[in-house]
Structures are given as structure tokens and as C-alpha cells.
Amino acid sequence: MIDLKKLREDDGYRRGVVAKGVDPATIDRLLALADQHRAALAEAEDLRAQSNAASKEIGRAAPEERQAKIDAAGQLKNELTEAETTLTAATELLDELALTVPNPAHQSVPEGDEDAFRVETEVGECASEVPFDHGTIGQRLGLVDTERAVRMSGSRFAYVMGDAVRLQFALVQWTLAKVAAHGFVPVVTPVLVREEMMELAGFFPTDRNQVYALEADELYLIGTSEVALAGMHREERLDEEQLPVRYAGYSSCFRREAGTYGKDTSGLFRVHQFDKVEKFVYSHPDRSWEELEQLREIQEEIVGELGLPYRVITVASGDLGAAAAKKYDLEVWLPSEQRYREVTSCSNYTDYSARRMSTRIKTAGGNVLAHTLNGTACAIGRTLLYIFENHQQPDGSIVVPEVLRPFCPGLEVIGPQSK
């Protein structure tokens, strides 16, 4: 949730919200509702104090004055009930609108739509062609079976099979070892959460259409372990000396992929179920931008050591999610399409999620809201398909990246001979 005080007083903060496509009239309406809420709260608190004082006076009143005191207290109680009803209504209106207003884009973020991104770096040689695209080679080598999965579960599901499974778990183990060396504590998170957690983590209401709901149990399947990690320290006070607190969440993830009909229908690129290793950081506000750069460095390190050509872009303001103040996308070259496609991203949410979660830091100067950051260390399925294409040989076999071989002993090349 945004900082209403800064929204009112800081022109740069307001510009950051507008840069994300919010109508200035919506901001003005939100601030007007905040004024109404403040007035309703003051009135309710004043009447509550008067009502408490009147109740005490009844016990101290002389017998001939008691009835008048009781009547006066009753009148104040009625006024308080009315004021609390007004306050409740004002709170609901304020919260409803505030939840729709995104975290302001940082001043370093380029303004514009999804095409206005800024390229930060490009690394590696991009192949001009490959014998087979990732969908074809997955079927040819018996690594991915989408046809049978579709018959069982519908579109955008896949069986991952054979040596691809070994490669998948090698990726998981290698990635977890790498991020653990950077101080991230591995966590296997729940994949089902309550609605309030989706809201507090900043995914509802904006991304509701992408989430699978189990209505009978009032639970939701996560699209990233970030949701569960964001709730680990809800309503807690972290000691400043503990920071940064870093977690690496491993989970299966689920996305409806609403609005993507006809796009990326082959292979593992855009499926409903996938696995990820997700980095999550609780940071002191003064150091969160340094943490963002470190998340980026780790993600570049992972993709670079896998031997994948990539580029890093700063996402433009109009393409940022509601919670991110700044986001880097790391995109890997996909030879079959002759273009870069996203594999991971990392974001600084500043205090947007922590404000909703009431996660604070105990400092010598008092409690302050934490800053939270996240970044995908490895999106397993997408990374597999990038390996399929970028490590493909002229005969259609796939060379296993050297860094993964200790985690899948004996598997150096995936091809017909390895089946």
C-alpha cells in the first residue's frame, strides 16, 4: 500500500504513481477520502472519550442528578455509534481505492509502455539458427510430452520426462547451492494461501484473473513463492542487526495465463504449472537499492554460468506491476525465434508490501517499515528450454552445461544415444 502522506506532500512520489498510468483525478479522490477518513476518525475518538467520561460521571453523581447523567451518556453513546458507522464506511472506501493505486515508479525507471525499456547490458553470442526449436527437440528426444498432458489436463500442461527430469533437479540443486552461498536460506513454501495473503502481498486485486482459486476451501494457488515468503514476517518487528534477511523459496507455481490464447503454446515456455527458485529479501530502507543490484548480479551469474546469451533491461514504468518501484528483466536469446525472451526478473517493492503486512524494523530511532525485494533465481521450465536450444548441437543433441554435471553424474550429452 502506498504512503498517503508522501503522496500528498512529495511531488516526485506522485509523479511516480502517474507514470504507472494512474489518472491524477484518482489520486485527488484518494486524498479527499483520506481527509474524510481523518475527520471521521477524529470525531469518533472525541465522542468515545466523551462517552467514557460520561459513564464515569454516572457513578459519582448525586441521586437527583443520576438520571440526567444516564440520559446524557445514552445520547453520547448513540452519537458514538453513528460516528463509528461513518468511520467504518470511510475506512472501507479509503482502503478499496488505496489498494488499486500502485507503488510509484522509481525516478531511474524509463517512462512509457512495454516498448520503452532500457537495455542495460548484453552478454554472449547469439546463435543465428538451430536444427530444432525447443518444442520439437523436447518431443524428438522424449524429454517433453505435451500431447498426452493435454489429453489429461488440457492445454498448457506437459509431462517432463527422462533426462530432462535429471536436468531439472540438477538445476534446482545447483541454484539452491549457489544462492545459499550468497546468504539465502532455502525454504520450501506452502503453495496454497488465503485471499488476504494475496492482497497483502500486492497481487490482488490487479492479478486476480491469473490466480487459480479453490473456492470450497477459500484458498488460492500461488503463482510464485514470493507470496508465501512475503507473509513469513507479517506483523513482526525485525532487529536491525539481523538485516538483510534473505530467503530462497522453492515451490511449484500455478498461473492461469489469462489473455495469452494462441501465444507460446508449444513446449515449456508458458505453462500453467511450473517450478521456481525465488529469492526474497527483507532489507533496511537505506540499503534496498544496493540489494536490488545484488539480486541482479546473482541472476546474471546464474544465467552466465549456464552458458546462455542474455541481456538485462530496466522495465518501463507502464509495464511495471503494481508493487514494483523498479524491475530488471533478464532475457535469454531464443535462437528459434531470433529474439530475447524473459527468463527471470528482480524487483524492489520498497515499503509497498511491508506496509500491508505491517513488517517493521526496530532501529535506535524507532520502528520503520521494512523494504522487500524479490527475484527469480531460476524458472526451471523456461531455463530448460533455453538450454535445449542454446546448447543444441548440429545433430540435434543437447550438451549439458558443465556446472550442472556434478548434480547429474554421467549425463553430459542428451541425445538419442542417452535414452
Helices and strands as residue ranges (DSSP letters): H 4-9, H 11-18, H 24-60, H 63-98, G 114-116, E 118-123, H 134-140, E 144-145, H 146-153, E 159-160, H 163-181, E 185-188, E 192-194, H 195-200, G 208-210, E 213-214, E 219-221, H 226-230, E 237-239, G 240-242, E 245-254, E 273-283, G 285-287, H 288-305, E 310-314, G 317-319, E 326-334, E 339-348, H 352-357, E 360-363, E 366-369, E 371-379, H 380-390, E 398-399, G 402-407, E 413-414, G 416-418
